[in-house]
Amino acid sequence: MNWKALFGAEVVSAGEKEKLEQLDKSTKPLRDLCERIKTEWPNSMRRIERIQELAAKLAQRPGDEAVYHQMTIAACMPSNVQSGYQHRDAALGVLEREIDKTTAPGHEIVRRCLRRALDQAESELRKTESREQKLATDEGYSYSPSGRVQALQKKVLSLRNEVARPVFGEEGFNGCDHWKIRLSEYL
């Protein structure tokens, strides 16, 4: 559903978007560190590939101790999917919780935007449904919701679920998508 084409109303204000972007910017060093850990401490699927990649670099620069050290770390990573990577995941877990803690104020902004979108969708659903029901009554046939009404009903349900989704600090939180993904339809 193209929200802007349907309603033309702003769901995410420029100020809200700026605050969310500032929160993102404040976590950039932590996110970069997570990516570095994911690269330098490869999982079993990437372990051999990473060793070969580093060996190719080492073949070009045989005396490069930093590359040799990275290759040693990759070689020492567990190769068993079921029992390995607790140390990698433990490090990432701490960093990711810190990112969640830092970006927690953004969840209220996202919820506020989603509530605004929900209000608009519910209002449009009421108007459209009322108009279609009146037309059905006036013309003497039984009301059956149009594709637009059904799409609006799905959208309202989806937005209600998204508004109610647990976020960091709430019971049942199990991670959630980045704000740009959650608000992508309205940006």
PyMOL commands that set and color helices and strands:
alter all, ss='L'
color gray80, all
select helices_A, chain A and resi 3-7+14-26+28-40+47-60+65-76+86-139+147-164+179-182+184-186
alter helices_A, ss='H'
color red, helices_A
deselect
rebuild
show_as cartoon
